[in-house]
Amino acid sequence: MSLNRSEKQAVIDEVTGLAAKAQTLVIAEYRGITVADMTKLRSQARDQGVSLSVLKNTLARRAVAGSSFEIVSDQMTGPLIYGFSVDAVAAAKVVADFAKTNDKLVIRAGAFGGKTLDVNGVKQLASIPSKEVLLSQLCGLLMSPISRTAAVLAALSAKLGEGAEVAQAAEPAAEAAAA
């Protein structure tokens, strides 16, 4: 079923809006994927805040024209699914993780920061930990010197406490020996 002119413009406007907010675009070929697998992929994408769309390539090219994703327009051929994400790694992670378990989904290209990503670039982007994981690692690094200092001080005070107890026990014995 073909779209009329106003429906096509609505699709272009919607995708242009997605592209304006997104940091990352991942393009993958979905030829041969079952409906159940596609539904599973869409569910995973929704959970991660990724917008997945199956679009006509001409409409997708028009929608990304003038944006930082225009650089992948030459890759927009064949049956493709487009993944846009505001989080820099979410789209790449969702598509790459799904492609590991389903060989029918073939990553074609991607775009991030105004640069084209090939298949390996998308996989490398997907291997970067999420923002939450990076923040927790940063907090751990910042807490490490403080917790180590606290542990050393606690051990030192315990040792000094032991020394004071030994000294107090030795004082009566020394006084008795002196008398």
Z-matrix of the N, CA and C atoms (Angstrom, degrees):
N
C 1 1.435
C 2 1.526 1 108.11
N 3 1.294 2 115.99 1 125.04
C 4 1.466 3 119.49 2 -178.85
C 5 1.518 4 110.06 3 -89.40
N 6 1.306 5 114.16 4 155.26
C 7 1.453 6 120.92 5 -179.57
C 8 1.520 7 110.01 6 -93.18
N 9 1.315 8 115.91 7 147.02
C 10 1.461 9 117.67 8 174.45
C 11 1.534 10 108.47 9 -82.07
N 12 1.304 11 116.01 10 174.60
C 13 1.463 12 121.53 11 -173.25
C 14 1.534 13 112.61 12 -58.11
N 15 1.321 14 118.85 13 -42.95
C 16 1.465 15 121.44 14 -178.48
C 17 1.533 16 111.27 15 -69.05
N 18 1.333 17 117.23 16 -35.91
C 19 1.465 18 120.64 17 177.10
C 20 1.527 19 110.82 18 -67.03
N 21 1.343 20 115.77 19 -40.21
C 22 1.465 21 119.52 20 177.03
C 23 1.521 22 110.60 21 -62.70
N 24 1.331 23 116.61 22 -41.93
C 25 1.470 24 120.27 23 179.74
C 26 1.522 25 110.62 24 -65.15
N 27 1.315 26 117.51 25 -36.38
C 28 1.464 27 121.22 26 177.99
C 29 1.530 28 110.58 27 -63.98
N 30 1.341 29 116.68 28 -41.68
C 31 1.466 30 121.36 29 177.84
C 32 1.525 31 109.76 30 -63.90
N 33 1.320 32 116.74 31 -45.20
C 34 1.469 33 121.18 32 179.89
C 35 1.529 34 110.03 33 -61.14
N 36 1.323 35 117.08 34 -43.99
C 37 1.465 36 120.61 35 179.56
C 38 1.528 37 111.59 36 -63.10
N 39 1.320 38 116.40 37 -41.76
C 40 1.463 39 120.54 38 179.76
C 41 1.530 40 110.82 39 -63.40
N 42 1.322 41 116.84 40 -46.81
C 43 1.468 42 120.74 41 -179.18
C 44 1.526 43 110.84 42 -68.56
N 45 1.326 44 117.41 43 -35.91
C 46 1.470 45 120.46 44 175.85
C 47 1.524 46 110.19 45 -61.17
N 48 1.324 47 116.80 46 -40.58
C 49 1.464 48 121.34 47 176.76
C 50 1.519 49 112.02 48 -63.22
N 51 1.335 50 116.22 49 -42.45
C 52 1.471 51 120.23 50 176.80
C 53 1.523 52 110.75 51 -61.71
N 54 1.332 53 116.07 52 -44.74
C 55 1.462 54 121.15 53 -178.62
C 56 1.524 55 111.62 54 -65.12
N 57 1.314 56 117.10 55 -33.65
C 58 1.463 57 120.65 56 -179.58
C 59 1.530 58 111.58 57 -67.31
N 60 1.333 59 117.40 58 -34.50
C 61 1.459 60 121.69 59 -178.76
C 62 1.521 61 112.57 60 -86.87
N 63 1.330 62 117.25 61 -26.38
C 64 1.464 63 121.82 62 -170.53
C 65 1.521 64 113.11 63 -78.14
N 66 1.336 65 114.13 64 151.23
C 67 1.461 66 121.29 65 171.85
C 68 1.522 67 111.07 66 -99.09
N 69 1.322 68 115.92 67 -27.17
C 70 1.453 69 120.96 68 -173.17
C 71 1.523 70 111.36 69 -132.46
N 72 1.331 71 115.00 70 142.98
C 73 1.460 72 122.53 71 172.18
C 74 1.517 73 107.68 72 -128.22
N 75 1.321 74 116.34 73 130.18
C 76 1.461 75 121.89 74 175.38
C 77 1.515 76 107.87 75 -122.23
N 78 1.330 77 115.61 76 132.04
C 79 1.462 78 121.88 77 179.57
C 80 1.521 79 108.04 78 -113.53
N 81 1.331 80 116.63 79 130.90
C 82 1.460 81 120.66 80 179.84
C 83 1.522 82 109.87 81 -139.62
N 84 1.316 83 114.79 82 145.84
C 85 1.461 84 121.09 83 177.30
C 86 1.518 85 108.52 84 -88.45
N 87 1.324 86 116.06 85 131.87
C 88 1.465 87 120.26 86 -173.51
C 89 1.521 88 113.07 87 -114.33
N 90 1.300 89 118.80 88 18.29
C 91 1.467 90 122.76 89 -176.17
C 92 1.531 91 110.71 90 -58.38
N 93 1.331 92 116.47 91 123.87
C 94 1.459 93 121.93 92 175.76
C 95 1.518 94 115.38 93 92.80
N 96 1.300 95 118.59 94 -0.34
C 97 1.465 96 120.88 95 179.68
C 98 1.525 97 108.88 96 -79.03
N 99 1.328 98 115.61 97 137.49
C 100 1.460 99 120.15 98 179.57
C 101 1.530 100 110.06 99 -73.83
N 102 1.314 101 115.31 100 161.36
C 103 1.461 102 121.09 101 179.01
C 104 1.529 103 110.08 102 -62.63
N 105 1.314 104 117.13 103 -39.08
C 106 1.469 105 120.67 104 -179.92
C 107 1.534 106 110.61 105 -62.86
N 108 1.334 107 116.80 106 -43.02
C 109 1.462 108 120.29 107 178.56
C 110 1.527 109 111.29 108 -66.47
N 111 1.327 110 116.16 109 -39.25
C 112 1.465 111 119.94 110 179.07
C 113 1.528 112 110.15 111 -65.38
N 114 1.324 113 117.06 112 -38.45
C 115 1.464 114 121.26 113 177.36
C 116 1.524 115 110.31 114 -64.37
N 117 1.316 116 116.36 115 -40.96
C 118 1.468 117 121.31 116 177.82
C 119 1.536 118 110.37 117 -62.87
N 120 1.323 119 117.10 118 -43.70
C 121 1.463 120 122.01 119 178.34
C 122 1.527 121 110.85 120 -61.76
N 123 1.315 122 116.78 121 -44.84
C 124 1.463 123 120.42 122 179.83
C 125 1.533 124 111.09 123 -63.66
N 126 1.323 125 116.85 124 -38.08
C 127 1.462 126 120.99 125 178.41
C 128 1.527 127 110.88 126 -64.49
N 129 1.327 128 116.64 127 -45.38
C 130 1.465 129 120.66 128 177.79
C 131 1.528 130 110.79 129 -61.77
N 132 1.317 131 116.00 130 -40.38
C 133 1.464 132 120.48 131 -179.89
C 134 1.521 133 110.63 132 -65.03
N 135 1.316 134 116.88 133 -44.25
C 136 1.466 135 120.98 134 179.40
C 137 1.526 136 110.68 135 -59.61
N 138 1.341 137 116.43 136 -41.46
C 139 1.466 138 120.97 137 179.59
C 140 1.527 139 112.05 138 -62.25
N 141 1.326 140 116.86 139 -29.94
C 142 1.465 141 121.56 140 -177.98
C 143 1.526 142 112.82 141 -95.91
N 144 1.323 143 117.77 142 1.66
C 145 1.467 144 121.08 143 179.18
C 146 1.519 145 113.16 144 79.11
N 147 1.328 146 116.23 145 25.88
C 148 1.467 147 121.66 146 179.54
C 149 1.522 148 108.58 147 -102.47
N 150 1.326 149 115.61 148 135.46
C 151 1.458 150 120.78 149 177.52
C 152 1.523 151 108.42 150 -97.75
N 153 1.326 152 116.78 151 111.81
C 154 1.466 153 121.93 152 177.90
C 155 1.513 154 108.88 153 -102.59
N 156 1.334 155 115.88 154 133.71
C 157 1.458 156 120.49 155 -179.49
C 158 1.513 157 110.14 156 -141.19
N 159 1.319 158 115.30 157 141.40
C 160 1.460 159 121.46 158 168.97
C 161 1.517 160 104.82 159 -100.40
N 162 1.325 161 115.53 160 117.79
C 163 1.460 162 120.74 161 -173.99
C 164 1.518 163 110.60 162 -127.65
N 165 1.319 164 115.30 163 156.68
C 166 1.455 165 119.39 164 167.70
C 167 1.522 166 106.31 165 -68.38
N 168 1.319 167 115.59 166 135.65
C 169 1.463 168 119.74 167 -174.84
C 170 1.525 169 112.82 168 -62.70
N 171 1.334 170 117.31 169 -35.40
C 172 1.467 171 118.70 170 179.57
C 173 1.523 172 110.59 171 -65.93
N 174 1.343 173 116.52 172 -38.15
C 175 1.460 174 119.79 173 177.44
C 176 1.529 175 110.41 174 -67.82
N 177 1.324 176 116.83 175 -39.11
C 178 1.466 177 120.50 176 178.83
C 179 1.525 178 110.65 177 -64.30
N 180 1.331 179 117.13 178 -42.01
C 181 1.470 180 120.40 179 178.30
C 182 1.520 181 111.21 180 -61.31
N 183 1.331 182 116.35 181 -41.79
C 184 1.469 183 120.14 182 179.22
C 185 1.526 184 110.97 183 -67.18
N 186 1.321 185 116.16 184 -36.41
C 187 1.465 186 120.34 185 -177.45
C 188 1.530 187 112.09 186 -69.61
N 189 1.322 188 117.62 187 -36.27
C 190 1.467 189 119.66 188 -177.92
C 191 1.522 190 112.53 189 -91.82
N 192 1.316 191 117.33 190 -2.64
C 193 1.472 192 120.49 191 178.65
C 194 1.526 193 109.21 192 -59.73
N 195 1.311 194 115.95 193 129.03
C 196 1.451 195 121.53 194 179.74
C 197 1.517 196 113.89 195 86.76
N 198 1.311 197 118.03 196 -3.41
C 199 1.466 198 120.85 197 178.17
C 200 1.531 199 109.38 198 -102.40
N 201 1.312 200 116.60 199 176.78
C 202 1.464 201 120.28 200 179.07
C 203 1.529 202 111.93 201 -71.47
N 204 1.327 203 117.31 202 -9.48
C 205 1.465 204 121.47 203 179.74
C 206 1.526 205 113.02 204 -93.22
N 207 1.308 206 117.32 205 -0.75
C 208 1.458 207 121.24 206 -179.69
C 209 1.526 208 111.49 207 -62.48
N 210 1.317 209 117.41 208 -22.70
C 211 1.463 210 121.78 209 -177.14
C 212 1.530 211 113.35 210 -65.83
N 213 1.324 212 118.25 211 -16.81
C 214 1.463 213 120.42 212 178.48
C 215 1.526 214 112.40 213 -101.93
N 216 1.316 215 117.76 214 12.70
C 217 1.466 216 121.37 215 -179.10
C 218 1.517 217 112.51 216 -59.23
N 219 1.323 218 117.27 217 -33.12
C 220 1.464 219 120.24 218 -179.45
C 221 1.530 220 112.22 219 -69.40
N 222 1.331 221 117.86 220 -17.93
C 223 1.468 222 122.18 221 178.70
C 224 1.530 223 112.34 222 -88.04
N 225 1.306 224 117.37 223 -4.74
C 226 1.464 225 121.60 224 -174.19
C 227 1.523 226 111.11 225 -85.92
N 228 1.322 227 115.31 226 74.21
C 229 1.467 228 121.88 227 176.36
C 230 1.514 229 108.32 228 -138.30
N 231 1.301 230 116.18 229 145.57
C 232 1.456 231 121.13 230 179.06
C 233 1.519 232 111.70 231 86.99
N 234 1.336 233 116.53 232 -177.45
C 235 1.469 234 120.39 233 -179.80
C 236 1.529 235 109.98 234 -75.61
N 237 1.323 236 117.02 235 108.46
C 238 1.460 237 121.33 236 -174.64
C 239 1.512 238 112.37 237 -123.01
N 240 1.315 239 113.94 238 151.29
C 241 1.456 240 121.15 239 170.41
C 242 1.525 241 105.75 240 -113.80
N 243 1.328 242 116.31 241 136.84
C 244 1.457 243 122.85 242 -176.49
C 245 1.524 244 108.61 243 -110.42
N 246 1.320 245 116.17 244 125.77
C 247 1.460 246 121.20 245 178.89
C 248 1.519 247 110.78 246 -115.06
N 249 1.329 248 116.51 247 114.98
C 250 1.461 249 122.37 248 177.78
C 251 1.521 250 108.34 249 -107.16
N 252 1.343 251 116.83 250 138.60
C 253 1.459 252 119.05 251 175.56
C 254 1.517 253 111.16 252 -143.93
N 255 1.325 254 114.15 253 143.16
C 256 1.458 255 121.07 254 176.20
C 257 1.529 256 108.79 255 -74.18
N 258 1.332 257 116.56 256 -40.72
C 259 1.463 258 121.60 257 174.57
C 260 1.524 259 107.79 258 -69.24
N 261 1.312 260 116.76 259 136.01
C 262 1.463 261 120.98 260 -173.26
C 263 1.522 262 113.87 261 -62.25
N 264 1.318 263 118.74 262 -30.58
C 265 1.459 264 119.67 263 -174.79
C 266 1.526 265 114.45 264 -111.37
N 267 1.321 266 118.31 265 -8.46
C 268 1.466 267 121.24 266 -172.08
C 269 1.526 268 112.99 267 -60.99
N 270 1.329 269 118.20 268 -48.46
C 271 1.471 270 120.24 269 -177.85
C 272 1.520 271 110.69 270 -63.54
N 273 1.321 272 116.92 271 -44.44
C 274 1.459 273 120.41 272 179.80
C 275 1.522 274 110.73 273 -63.62
N 276 1.324 275 117.10 274 -40.88
C 277 1.465 276 121.40 275 -178.78
C 278 1.528 277 111.16 276 -65.47
N 279 1.325 278 117.19 277 -45.58
C 280 1.469 279 120.56 278 -178.59
C 281 1.530 280 110.67 279 -62.72
N 282 1.324 281 116.25 280 -48.81
C 283 1.466 282 119.87 281 -177.07
C 284 1.531 283 111.05 282 -68.43
N 285 1.326 284 117.82 283 -43.49
C 286 1.470 285 120.62 284 -179.02
C 287 1.528 286 111.17 285 -66.20
N 288 1.323 287 117.93 286 -41.69
C 289 1.462 288 120.53 287 178.31
C 290 1.520 289 111.39 288 -63.37
N 291 1.332 290 116.90 289 -40.68
C 292 1.457 291 120.06 290 178.88
C 293 1.531 292 110.62 291 -68.80
N 294 1.330 293 117.18 292 -37.10
C 295 1.463 294 120.98 293 -179.76
C 296 1.527 295 111.47 294 -66.21
N 297 1.329 296 117.63 295 -25.77
C 298 1.472 297 120.67 296 177.51
C 299 1.518 298 111.24 297 -65.27
N 300 1.331 299 116.82 298 -35.59
C 301 1.460 300 120.74 299 -176.52
C 302 1.526 301 112.86 300 -97.25
N 303 1.316 302 117.63 301 -13.17
C 304 1.451 303 121.01 302 -178.26
C 305 1.529 304 108.71 303 -133.31
N 306 1.326 305 116.25 304 104.73
C 307 1.471 306 120.63 305 -174.81
C 308 1.531 307 113.50 306 -71.84
N 309 1.327 308 117.52 307 -8.34
C 310 1.468 309 119.54 308 178.98
C 311 1.524 310 112.62 309 -79.89
N 312 1.325 311 117.73 310 -20.31
C 313 1.462 312 121.62 311 175.34
C 314 1.528 313 107.19 312 -87.13
N 315 1.322 314 115.54 313 115.30
C 316 1.465 315 121.46 314 -176.62
C 317 1.525 316 108.63 315 -113.81
N 318 1.316 317 115.57 316 118.03
C 319 1.463 318 120.16 317 177.99
C 320 1.520 319 107.88 318 -68.98
N 321 1.309 320 115.66 319 129.13
C 322 1.456 321 120.74 320 -177.50
C 323 1.520 322 111.22 321 -100.09
N 324 1.332 323 116.98 322 -50.64
C 325 1.466 324 121.44 323 -176.67
C 326 1.515 325 109.10 324 -167.39
N 327 1.313 326 114.67 325 -179.95
C 328 1.451 327 120.82 326 176.74
C 329 1.514 328 109.84 327 -161.89
N 330 1.302 329 115.13 328 172.81
C 331 1.461 330 120.92 329 177.28
C 332 1.516 331 108.12 330 -144.37
N 333 1.330 332 114.46 331 135.79
C 334 1.460 333 121.40 332 178.63
C 335 1.523 334 108.16 333 -151.06
N 336 1.304 335 116.28 334 129.02
C 337 1.457 336 120.56 335 177.34
C 338 1.517 337 114.15 336 61.40
N 339 1.331 338 116.88 337 32.63
C 340 1.458 339 120.21 338 178.94
C 341 1.515 340 113.99 339 77.75
N 342 1.324 341 117.37 340 10.09
C 343 1.464 342 121.83 341 -179.95
C 344 1.516 343 110.26 342 -119.64
N 345 1.317 344 115.17 343 144.59
C 346 1.457 345 121.42 344 176.91
C 347 1.522 346 109.45 345 -78.42
N 348 1.312 347 116.07 346 138.14
C 349 1.454 348 121.54 347 176.12
C 350 1.523 349 108.84 348 -113.54
N 351 1.330 350 116.23 349 132.43
C 352 1.456 351 119.05 350 172.87
C 353 1.530 352 107.62 351 -85.02
N 354 1.317 353 117.22 352 -171.47
C 355 1.463 354 121.36 353 -177.44
C 356 1.530 355 110.72 354 -58.78
N 357 1.339 356 116.46 355 -46.33
C 358 1.461 357 119.66 356 179.95
C 359 1.525 358 111.70 357 -65.55
N 360 1.320 359 117.06 358 -35.69
C 361 1.463 360 120.78 359 177.12
C 362 1.516 361 111.95 360 -63.23
N 363 1.324 362 116.35 361 -40.56
C 364 1.468 363 120.59 362 177.72
C 365 1.526 364 109.64 363 -65.52
N 366 1.332 365 117.09 364 -41.77
C 367 1.469 366 120.27 365 179.34
C 368 1.525 367 111.49 366 -66.03
N 369 1.331 368 117.01 367 -37.89
C 370 1.465 369 119.90 368 176.90
C 371 1.522 370 110.73 369 -65.81
N 372 1.315 371 116.45 370 -41.53
C 373 1.462 372 120.48 371 177.59
C 374 1.533 373 109.83 372 -62.47
N 375 1.316 374 116.65 373 -37.86
C 376 1.462 375 121.08 374 179.73
C 377 1.530 376 111.77 375 -68.21
N 378 1.326 377 117.58 376 -25.86
C 379 1.463 378 120.30 377 -178.23
C 380 1.524 379 113.05 378 -79.89
N 381 1.325 380 117.20 379 -10.57
C 382 1.467 381 120.25 380 177.24
C 383 1.525 382 108.38 381 -71.62
N 384 1.329 383 117.54 382 134.44
C 385 1.469 384 119.23 383 178.76
C 386 1.529 385 111.26 384 -62.44
N 387 1.315 386 115.67 385 157.09
C 388 1.464 387 120.68 386 -179.84
C 389 1.527 388 110.38 387 -68.88
N 390 1.302 389 115.74 388 167.64
C 391 1.464 390 121.89 389 -178.42
C 392 1.528 391 111.12 390 -58.64
N 393 1.326 392 117.62 391 -42.07
C 394 1.453 393 121.69 392 -179.28
C 395 1.523 394 111.08 393 -63.41
N 396 1.333 395 117.32 394 -42.23
C 397 1.464 396 121.32 395 179.15
C 398 1.522 397 110.23 396 -65.41
N 399 1.330 398 117.08 397 -43.27
C 400 1.461 399 120.37 398 178.87
C 401 1.528 400 111.55 399 -62.43
N 402 1.331 401 117.15 400 -40.91
C 403 1.459 402 120.49 401 178.22
C 404 1.524 403 111.55 402 -65.01
N 405 1.323 404 117.21 403 -40.26
C 406 1.468 405 119.36 404 178.86
C 407 1.528 406 110.72 405 -67.95
N 408 1.334 407 117.77 406 -36.44
C 409 1.466 408 120.39 407 176.05
C 410 1.523 409 110.40 408 -64.81
N 411 1.322 410 117.47 409 -40.39
C 412 1.461 411 121.69 410 177.94
C 413 1.525 412 110.47 411 -62.73
N 414 1.321 413 117.21 412 -44.24
C 415 1.469 414 120.82 413 177.92
C 416 1.524 415 110.50 414 -61.68
N 417 1.318 416 117.20 415 -40.37
C 418 1.460 417 121.08 416 177.52
C 419 1.519 418 111.63 417 -62.27
N 420 1.327 419 116.39 418 -41.56
C 421 1.465 420 119.83 419 178.09
C 422 1.518 421 111.43 420 -65.73
N 423 1.337 422 116.68 421 -39.69
C 424 1.455 423 119.81 422 178.82
C 425 1.528 424 111.96 423 -69.30
N 426 1.320 425 117.16 424 -33.07
C 427 1.463 426 121.26 425 -179.23
C 428 1.527 427 112.42 426 -79.09
N 429 1.318 428 117.84 427 -23.85
C 430 1.454 429 121.84 428 -174.76
C 431 1.530 430 113.44 429 -57.07
N 432 1.335 431 121.05 430 -51.39
C 433 1.468 432 119.41 431 179.91
C 434 1.527 433 112.45 432 -63.01
N 435 1.319 434 116.51 433 -36.55
C 436 1.458 435 120.17 434 -179.52
C 437 1.531 436 110.32 435 -66.58
N 438 1.335 437 116.53 436 -45.80
C 439 1.466 438 119.19 437 -178.81
C 440 1.523 439 111.15 438 -68.12
N 441 1.332 440 117.79 439 -35.26
C 442 1.474 441 120.17 440 177.19
C 443 1.524 442 110.55 441 -66.27
N 444 1.318 443 117.15 442 -41.94
C 445 1.463 444 120.91 443 178.31
C 446 1.523 445 110.05 444 -62.67
N 447 1.301 446 116.93 445 -43.22
C 448 1.467 447 120.81 446 178.13
C 449 1.521 448 110.87 447 -62.13
N 450 1.322 449 118.42 448 -39.82
C 451 1.467 450 121.83 449 179.43
C 452 1.527 451 110.76 450 -66.28
N 453 1.325 452 116.84 451 -41.87
C 454 1.466 453 120.34 452 179.04
C 455 1.516 454 110.14 453 -64.86
N 456 1.340 455 116.64 454 -44.09
C 457 1.466 456 119.98 455 179.17
C 458 1.524 457 111.43 456 -63.86
N 459 1.321 458 117.36 457 -38.58
C 460 1.459 459 120.73 458 178.29
C 461 1.531 460 110.39 459 -65.54
N 462 1.331 461 117.09 460 -41.73
C 463 1.461 462 120.57 461 178.25
C 464 1.520 463 110.59 462 -66.36
N 465 1.316 464 116.80 463 -39.70
C 466 1.458 465 121.38 464 179.10
C 467 1.524 466 111.20 465 -65.06
N 468 1.317 467 117.15 466 -43.87
C 469 1.472 468 119.81 467 178.94
C 470 1.521 469 110.77 468 -67.47
N 471 1.302 470 117.19 469 -34.97
C 472 1.468 471 119.86 470 176.86
C 473 1.519 472 110.21 471 -66.19
N 474 1.315 473 116.55 472 -41.22
C 475 1.461 474 120.67 473 179.55
C 476 1.521 475 110.18 474 -66.98
N 477 1.342 476 116.91 475 -42.48
C 478 1.455 477 120.40 476 177.25
C 479 1.521 478 110.36 477 -64.39
N 480 1.316 479 116.85 478 -37.10
C 481 1.464 480 121.19 479 176.93
C 482 1.514 481 110.94 480 -63.41
N 483 1.346 482 117.19 481 -40.23
C 484 1.465 483 121.29 482 176.86
C 485 1.508 484 110.30 483 -64.22
N 486 1.337 485 115.06 484 -42.93
C 487 1.474 486 119.35 485 180.00
C 488 1.511 487 111.69 486 -63.10
N 489 1.314 488 117.67 487 -38.47
C 490 1.463 489 121.57 488 179.07
C 491 1.520 490 110.62 489 -66.44
N 492 1.345 491 116.90 490 -39.33
C 493 1.467 492 120.62 491 178.50
C 494 1.512 493 110.42 492 -65.92
N 495 1.335 494 117.33 493 -41.94
C 496 1.462 495 121.58 494 179.22
C 497 1.522 496 109.27 495 -65.03
N 498 1.344 497 116.80 496 -41.76
C 499 1.466 498 120.99 497 -179.99
C 500 1.526 499 110.26 498 -65.14
N 501 1.328 500 117.90 499 -40.20
C 502 1.463 501 120.70 500 179.13
C 503 1.518 502 110.27 501 -66.89
N 504 1.311 503 118.06 502 -37.36
C 505 1.474 504 121.41 503 178.45
C 506 1.520 505 110.33 504 -70.48
N 507 1.309 506 118.14 505 -32.73
C 508 1.469 507 122.05 506 -178.67
C 509 1.521 508 111.79 507 -77.68
N 510 1.325 509 119.56 508 -26.74
C 511 1.461 510 123.23 509 -178.21
C 512 1.539 511 111.80 510 -61.07
N 513 1.346 512 120.67 511 -50.04
C 514 1.470 513 118.41 512 178.92
C 515 1.527 514 112.16 513 -62.97
N 516 1.321 515 116.79 514 -34.91
C 517 1.469 516 119.43 515 179.50
C 518 1.508 517 109.72 516 -67.76
N 519 1.342 518 118.11 517 -39.08
C 520 1.458 519 121.50 518 179.26
C 521 1.512 520 110.40 519 -68.43
N 522 1.319 521 118.44 520 -38.87
C 523 1.453 522 122.54 521 178.91
C 524 1.527 523 109.46 522 -65.71
N 525 1.323 524 118.20 523 -40.57
C 526 1.459 525 122.01 524 -179.72
C 527 1.526 526 109.93 525 -66.75
N 528 1.325 527 117.49 526 -37.40
C 529 1.465 528 121.01 527 -179.55
C 530 1.523 529 109.76 528 -71.45
N 531 1.314 530 118.56 529 -31.65
C 532 1.466 531 122.56 530 -178.64
C 533 1.534 532 110.17 531 -75.79
N 534 1.297 533 118.53 532 -26.31
C 535 1.458 534 121.11 533 -177.24
C 536 1.462 535 114.04 534 -81.28
